[in-house]
Amino acid sequence: MTTFTRILCISVLALGVIVGPRAEAGRIGGPASEFGVIVPGDSVSFDIPFEAGAPAVVSVAWQARRNLELLVYDADGHVTRGMASPGRLEAVVNVYRSGLFRVEVRNFGSVAAAVTIATN
């Protein structure tokens, strides 16, 4: 994924925080999704704000067979690994304190992965 694409993805997610309506729980600013390509051996990460009081759900979807990993880190260093099903990874995190969560998607495969990353 190019630097431009990463900056674009982060900008789109951040824009939702600034102008979006405040959700009861989940991502501050409401649900969001972004499409991008992760080159082999690379990873992308986003800092996404979540509201306390309900689980944060982060999912990654793709086509074809890919070797991806989804990790979500909270401010205290806790890590949640995404659970796999065919063509999808999903991580559910108990948000006990509002704040930024680092979402990282890694491509361990030898082929670029076109992915859609979504939050509640």
N, CA, C and O of each residue as an XYZ file, in Angstrom:
480
protein
N       0.851     -1.165      0.000
C       0.000      0.000      0.000
C       0.903      1.235      0.000
O       1.841      1.324      0.792
N       0.620      2.164     -0.873
C       1.448      3.351     -0.980
C       1.187      4.300      0.180
O       0.166      4.209      0.862
N       2.112      5.195      0.388
C       1.958      6.187      1.441
C       0.725      7.036      1.188
O      -0.010      7.367      2.119
N       0.496      7.390     -0.079
C      -0.687      8.174     -0.426
C      -1.970      7.456     -0.020
O      -2.871      8.067      0.554
N      -2.051      6.166     -0.314
C      -3.246      5.397      0.013
C      -3.441      5.330      1.517
O      -4.567      5.458      1.999
N      -2.367      5.131      2.264
C      -2.474      5.098      3.733
C      -2.986      6.417      4.274
O      -3.866      6.442      5.134
N      -2.430      7.527      3.766
C      -2.854      8.848      4.230
C      -4.311      9.075      3.877
O      -5.066      9.616      4.684
N      -4.720      8.667      2.675
C      -6.113      8.809      2.264
C      -7.036      8.027      3.186
O      -8.073      8.541      3.603
N      -6.668      6.779      3.511
C      -7.490      5.951      4.402
C      -7.636      6.588      5.772
O      -8.737      6.645      6.320
N      -6.529      7.069      6.327
C      -6.560      7.692      7.646
C      -7.392      8.969      7.606
O      -8.146      9.251      8.537
N      -7.257      9.745      6.526
C      -8.015     10.992      6.403
C      -9.505     10.735      6.345
O     -10.283     11.450      6.978
N      -9.916      9.723      5.593
C     -11.341      9.409      5.474
C     -11.898      8.978      6.826
O     -12.979      9.422      7.212
N     -11.183      8.123      7.552
C     -11.662      7.697      8.869
C     -11.690      8.862      9.848
O     -12.625      8.977     10.641
N     -10.671      9.735      9.804
C     -10.621     10.884     10.705
C     -11.723     11.877     10.385
O     -12.287     12.484     11.296
N     -12.042     12.054      9.108
C     -13.100     12.971      8.707
C     -14.432     12.566      9.335
O     -15.213     13.429      9.734
N     -14.694     11.281      9.425
C     -15.922     10.807     10.058
C     -16.006     11.215     11.514
O     -17.101     11.441     12.031
N     -14.866     11.314     12.186
C     -14.837     11.733     13.584
C     -15.216     13.197     13.697
O     -15.933     13.585     14.619
N     -14.737     14.018     12.759
C     -14.949     15.457     12.836
C     -16.377     15.835     12.467
O     -16.994     16.648     13.156
N     -16.919     15.256     11.383
C     -18.209     15.703     10.887
C     -19.348     14.720     11.123
O     -20.511     15.085     10.944
N     -19.053     13.499     11.515
C     -20.099     12.486     11.659
C     -20.900     12.658     12.927
O     -20.441     13.301     13.871
N     -22.103     12.086     12.960
C     -22.913     12.131     14.179
C     -22.301     11.239     15.251
O     -21.630     10.255     14.938
N     -22.526     11.572     16.483
C     -21.976     10.780     17.587
C     -22.833      9.533     17.787
O     -24.050      9.623     17.946
N     -22.193      8.390     17.776
C     -22.896      7.123     17.953
C     -23.098      6.840     19.432
O     -22.356      7.355     20.269
N     -24.087      6.033     19.762
C     -24.303      5.623     21.147
C     -23.130      4.791     21.647
O     -22.720      4.927     22.800
N     -22.599      3.951     20.810
C     -21.411      3.159     21.135
C     -20.808      2.687     19.832
O     -21.449      2.751     18.783
N     -19.591      2.218     19.892
C     -18.876      1.848     18.682
C     -17.922      2.964     18.310
O     -17.458      3.708     19.174
N     -17.631      3.079     17.034
C     -16.689      4.113     16.576
C     -17.287      5.493     16.816
O     -18.436      5.753     16.460
N     -16.499      6.371     17.421
C     -16.947      7.745     17.613
C     -17.055      8.375     16.234
O     -16.079      8.412     15.485
N     -18.231      8.867     15.901
C     -18.498      9.382     14.570
C     -19.341      8.428     13.754
O     -19.752      8.759     12.642
N     -19.603      7.248     14.291
C     -20.444      6.270     13.601
C     -19.641      5.268     12.811
O     -18.418      5.372     12.726
N     -20.323      4.294     12.229
C     -19.649      3.244     11.459
C     -18.872      3.827     10.281
O     -19.229      4.870      9.734
N     -17.804      3.129      9.907
C     -16.990      3.562      8.769
C     -16.394      2.342      8.097
O     -16.252      1.285      8.711
N     -16.046      2.499      6.826
C     -15.339      1.441      6.114
C     -14.405      2.069      5.105
O     -14.606      3.202      4.668
N     -13.390      1.324      4.746
C     -12.387      1.799      3.802
C     -11.865      0.625      3.002
O     -11.703     -0.476      3.528
N     -11.602      0.866      1.723
C     -11.056     -0.153      0.832
C      -9.617      0.203      0.512
O      -9.296      1.378      0.333
N      -8.739     -0.802      0.436
C      -7.355     -0.577      0.058
C      -6.673     -1.876     -0.311
O      -7.258     -2.955     -0.212
N      -5.434     -1.759     -0.737
C      -4.632     -2.921     -1.123
C      -3.408     -2.972     -0.218
O      -2.712     -1.974     -0.032
N      -3.157     -4.162      0.343
C      -1.975     -4.371      1.192
C      -1.026     -5.267      0.405
O      -1.369     -6.396      0.056
N       0.164     -4.755      0.132
C       1.142     -5.528     -0.641
C       1.711     -6.647      0.223
O       1.642     -6.575      1.450
N       2.276     -7.688     -0.405
C       2.836     -8.808      0.359
C       3.902     -8.352      1.359
O       4.757     -7.527      1.037
N       3.840     -8.896      2.563
C       4.824     -8.591      3.599
C       4.634     -7.245      4.267
O       5.447     -6.864      5.109
N       3.596     -6.519      3.924
C       3.372     -5.184      4.485
C       2.197     -5.220      5.464
O       1.479     -6.216      5.562
N       2.020     -4.124      6.175
C       0.866     -3.989      7.065
C       0.373     -2.552      6.996
O       1.117     -1.643      6.627
N      -0.874     -2.363      7.350
C      -1.451     -1.024      7.476
C      -2.024     -0.910      8.873
O      -2.456     -1.902      9.461
N      -2.027      0.304      9.403
C      -2.609      0.504     10.726
C      -3.359      1.821     10.752
O      -3.034      2.764     10.031
N      -4.369      1.856     11.602
C      -5.211      3.021     11.783
C      -5.414      3.237     13.271
O      -5.489      2.274     14.034
N      -5.504      4.487     13.690
C      -5.911      4.814     15.051
C      -7.369      5.233     14.979
O      -7.694      6.271     14.402
N      -8.248      4.428     15.565
C      -9.682      4.645     15.451
C     -10.265      4.899     16.842
O     -10.017      4.121     17.763
N     -11.036      5.977     17.004
C     -11.636      6.261     18.313
C     -12.909      5.448     18.526
O     -13.777      5.396     17.656
N     -13.010      4.812     19.699
C     -14.208      4.058     20.056
C     -14.769      4.589     21.362
O     -14.025      5.033     22.237
N     -16.094      4.539     21.485
C     -16.831      4.996     22.659
C     -16.987      3.850     23.648
O     -17.224      2.708     23.254
N     -16.855      4.157     24.921
C     -17.046      3.149     25.965
C     -18.516      2.764     26.055
O     -19.398      3.545     25.698
N     -18.770      1.542     26.538
C     -20.133      1.125     26.818
C     -20.648     -0.013     25.967
O     -21.650     -0.639     26.315
N     -19.994     -0.291     24.875
C     -20.411     -1.404     24.016
C     -19.181     -1.908     23.281
O     -18.197     -1.180     23.150
N     -19.223     -3.134     22.804
C     -18.058     -3.672     22.093
C     -17.747     -2.903     20.810
O     -18.643     -2.426     20.114
N     -16.466     -2.801     20.524
C     -16.004     -2.286     19.237
C     -15.842     -3.492     18.322
O     -15.227     -4.489     18.704
N     -16.387     -3.403     17.128
C     -16.275     -4.491     16.166
C     -15.502     -3.981     14.955
O     -15.886     -2.993     14.329
N     -14.409     -4.669     14.634
C     -13.593     -4.331     13.470
C     -13.555     -5.570     12.588
O     -13.247     -6.665     13.060
N     -13.867     -5.400     11.311
C     -13.831     -6.548     10.412
C     -13.025     -6.215      9.164
O     -12.952     -5.067      8.724
N     -12.423     -7.263      8.613
C     -11.652     -7.161      7.374
C     -12.201     -8.229      6.439
O     -12.294     -9.401      6.806
N     -12.562     -7.816      5.229
C     -13.081     -8.760      4.238
C     -12.228     -8.682      2.982
O     -11.703     -7.620      2.646
N     -12.090     -9.810      2.289
C     -11.294     -9.876      1.064
C     -11.814    -10.989      0.178
O     -12.598    -11.834      0.609
N     -11.365    -10.978     -1.069
C     -11.716    -12.019     -2.025
C     -10.531    -12.964     -2.171
O      -9.384    -12.557     -1.991
N     -10.799    -14.201     -2.492
C      -9.773    -15.222     -2.754
C      -9.035    -15.597     -1.476
O      -9.361    -15.125     -0.387
N      -8.064    -16.428     -1.630
C      -7.300    -16.958     -0.496
C      -6.131    -16.040     -0.177
O      -5.270    -15.812     -1.026
N      -6.095    -15.521      1.024
C      -5.024    -14.620      1.463
C      -4.611    -14.985      2.874
O      -5.388    -15.578      3.622
N      -3.379    -14.627      3.241
C      -2.852    -14.898      4.573
C      -2.759    -13.572      5.322
O      -1.717    -12.917      5.316
N      -3.859    -13.182      5.965
C      -3.941    -11.901      6.663
C      -4.099    -12.098      8.161
O      -4.540    -13.148      8.630
N      -3.725    -11.058      8.899
C      -3.888    -11.064     10.355
C      -4.461     -9.709     10.761
O      -4.036     -8.671     10.253
N      -5.426     -9.723     11.676
C      -6.038     -8.516     12.217
C      -5.723     -8.437     13.700
O      -5.966     -9.387     14.444
N      -5.179     -7.302     14.129
C      -4.875     -7.059     15.537
C      -5.465     -5.718     15.944
O      -5.394     -4.747     15.190
N      -6.049     -5.664     17.142
C      -6.582     -4.419     17.690
C      -5.936     -4.218     19.055
O      -5.991     -5.099     19.914
N      -5.322     -3.051     19.248
C      -4.629     -2.722     20.496
C      -5.379     -1.601     21.201
O      -5.773     -0.625     20.561
N      -5.585     -1.727     22.528
C      -6.175     -0.618     23.272
C      -5.056      0.203     23.917
O      -3.879     -0.136     23.795
N      -5.432      1.283     24.603
C      -4.451      2.200     25.191
C      -3.651      1.557     26.313
O      -2.572      2.044     26.649
N      -4.155      0.468     26.904
C      -3.449     -0.211     27.985
C      -2.538     -1.325     27.489
O      -1.914     -2.019     28.291
N      -2.456     -1.500     26.167
C      -1.579     -2.523     25.611
C      -2.221     -3.881     25.400
O      -1.552     -4.815     24.959
N      -3.512     -4.011     25.709
C      -4.205     -5.280     25.455
C      -4.353     -5.484     23.957
O      -4.604     -4.531     23.221
N      -4.200     -6.715     23.505
C      -4.281     -7.038     22.083
C      -5.407     -8.038     21.856
O      -5.531     -9.031     22.573
N      -6.221     -7.759     20.851
C      -7.266     -8.691     20.429
C      -6.959     -9.105     19.002
O      -6.771     -8.261     18.125
N      -6.910    -10.401     18.777
C      -6.636    -10.944     17.444
C      -7.961    -11.272     16.766
O      -8.874    -11.810     17.392
N      -8.055    -10.945     15.486
C      -9.265    -11.223     14.728
C      -9.494    -12.711     14.551
O      -8.554    -13.464     14.299
N     -10.739    -13.135     14.683
C     -11.131    -14.524     14.458
C     -11.432    -14.699     12.978
O     -12.045    -13.832     12.356
N     -11.001    -15.818     12.418
C     -11.117    -16.036     10.978
C     -12.332    -16.862     10.606
O     -12.715    -17.804     11.299
N     -12.920    -16.478      9.491
C     -13.885    -17.286      8.767
C     -13.529    -17.074      7.295
O     -12.778    -16.147      6.993
N     -14.029    -17.883      6.376
C     -13.609    -17.745      4.976
C     -13.806    -16.325      4.429
O     -14.926    -15.818      4.378
N     -12.707    -15.701      4.026
C     -12.774    -14.366      3.443
C     -13.034    -13.244      4.409
O     -13.378    -12.137      3.993
N     -12.874    -13.504      5.707
C     -13.211    -12.473      6.696
C     -12.453    -12.699      8.004
O     -12.254    -13.833      8.439
N     -12.040    -11.597      8.613
C     -11.513    -11.578      9.974
C     -12.356    -10.593     10.767
O     -12.758     -9.553     10.246
N     -12.624    -10.918     12.021
C     -13.402    -10.005     12.852
C     -12.863    -10.019     14.273
O     -12.641    -11.079     14.858
N     -12.657     -8.823     14.818
C     -12.223     -8.670     16.207
C     -13.302     -7.906     16.961
O     -13.803     -6.887     16.487
N     -13.652     -8.407     18.134
C     -14.619     -7.745     19.009
C     -13.894     -7.396     20.296
O     -13.340     -8.269     20.965
N     -13.901     -6.111     20.641
C     -13.144     -5.613     21.785
C     -14.093     -4.962     22.776
O     -14.933     -4.149     22.391
N     -13.965     -5.314     24.054
C     -14.731     -4.666     25.112
C     -14.119     -3.288     25.365
O     -12.972     -3.184     25.798
N     -14.876     -2.249     25.099
C     -14.388     -0.878     25.279
C     -14.846     -0.382     26.643
O     -15.988      0.049     26.804
N     -13.949     -0.444     27.627
C     -14.291     -0.020     28.988
C     -13.914      1.429     29.239
O     -14.317      2.011     30.246
N     -13.126      2.029     28.312
C     -12.754      3.440     28.410
C     -12.654      3.991     26.990
O     -11.966      3.411     26.150
N     -13.325      5.091     26.717
C     -13.274      5.700     25.391
C     -11.845      6.101     25.050
O     -11.066      6.485     25.922
N     -11.523      6.006     23.780
C     -10.193      6.426     23.342
C      -9.829      5.827     22.002
O     -10.651      5.214     21.321
N      -8.561      6.025     21.640
C      -8.051      5.521     20.372
C      -7.608      4.074     20.497
O      -6.976      3.680     21.477
N      -7.948      3.302     19.498
C      -7.532      1.908     19.395
C      -6.741      1.764     18.107
O      -7.168      2.243     17.057
N      -5.592      1.110     18.183
C      -4.765      0.875     16.999
C      -5.260     -0.397     16.328
O      -5.288     -1.460     16.948
N      -5.647     -0.292     15.070
C      -6.083     -1.437     14.270
C      -4.992     -1.697     13.238
O      -4.616     -0.805     12.478
N      -4.491     -2.927     13.221
C      -3.420     -3.285     12.294
C      -3.825     -4.520     11.491
O      -4.316     -5.505     12.044
N      -3.612     -4.449     10.180
C      -3.872     -5.577      9.295
C      -2.559     -5.911      8.607
O      -1.948     -5.052      7.970
N      -2.124     -7.164      8.736
C      -0.859     -7.626      8.169
C      -1.119     -8.617      7.039
O      -2.000     -9.471      7.137
N      -0.345     -8.492      5.971
C      -0.425     -9.428      4.854
C       0.831    -10.288      4.872
O       1.903     -9.830      4.477
N       0.706    -11.528      5.327
C       1.834    -12.454      5.376
C       1.986    -13.244      4.088
O       2.928    -14.023      3.943
N       1.068    -13.052      3.155
C       1.082    -13.817      1.914
C       2.089    -13.295      0.911
O       2.825    -12.343      1.171
N       2.103    -13.945     -0.245
C       3.012    -13.562     -1.324
C       2.271    -12.831     -2.437
O       2.846    -12.553     -3.489
N       0.987    -12.516     -2.209
C       0.143    -11.845     -3.194
C      -0.523    -10.641     -2.521
O      -0.911    -10.710     -1.354
N      -0.651     -9.544     -3.265
C      -1.332     -8.370     -2.733
C      -2.770     -8.722     -2.357
O      -3.406     -9.545     -3.015
N      -3.270     -8.102     -1.310
C      -4.627     -8.375     -0.825
C      -5.460     -7.105     -0.897
O      -5.139     -6.108     -0.250
N      -6.531     -7.143     -1.686
C      -7.511     -6.055     -1.716
C      -8.486     -6.290     -0.571
O      -9.172     -7.311     -0.545
N      -8.555     -5.362      0.373
C      -9.347     -5.572      1.582
C     -10.303     -4.397      1.823
O     -10.078     -3.271      1.379
N     -11.368     -4.715      2.541
C     -12.274     -3.702      3.065
C     -12.243     -3.815      4.581
O     -12.517     -4.875      5.143
N     -11.909     -2.716      5.229
C     -11.845     -2.657      6.687
C     -13.061     -1.864      7.148
O     -13.300     -0.759      6.661
N     -13.839     -2.424      8.091
C     -15.055     -1.765      8.549
C     -15.137     -1.783     10.074
O     -14.628     -2.690     10.731
N     -15.792     -0.753     10.620
C     -16.025     -0.671     12.065
C     -17.496     -0.398     12.325
O     -18.216      0.100     11.459
N     -17.934     -0.740     13.557
C     -19.307     -0.420     13.940
C     -19.412      1.005     14.406
O     -20.497      1.457     14.772
